[in-house]
Amino acid sequence: MHFCPIGLRDVCWHLRVKPVESLTLLEKICRRELLIDEADWSRDAVE
């Protein structure tokens, strides 16, 4: 599932997480599980 920038901001705010840290961790998990498209999206969202 990919969020638009505003949706991502809102989800992070409600969960009280920092977006960059969360997306970086998500990218690592996705790569470990061979979910390459999702990992690339997480990496690109940070940039």
N, C-alpha and C positions, 0 to 999 in steps of 0.2 A: 504494500500500500504506500503510495507516495502522496505526501501532503503538498498543497500549495504553500508558498512562504508564509502567508498569514495564518493558515491552518496549523502549520508547524509551530509557529510562534505561540499560538493559543494553546495548543496541546502541551508544549513545554512549560508555559506559564501555569496552567492548571495542575500539572504534575510536579511543579516546582523543581524542574531539572534545567541544567544549562545545555542549550542546544548543541554547542560545539562538542562538548564532552560526550553527550549522549549519542550524537551521530558518529563520532569517531569510534566509540565502543560498538555501535551497531554495525559499522563497516567491518570491523575486525571479526565480529561474530558471523556476519554474512559470508565473508571470505572463507572462514573456517568451515562453514557448512556448504560451501560451493554455490552460494547464491550470488553470482557475479553481477547480474544486473542491479540487484538491490544494493550490493556493496558499492558499485559505481555511483548509483544515485546518492547514497549517503555521503560518499566522498565529494561529489559535486555540490551537494547542498551546503557543505561546510565552506567551500570556496565561494 
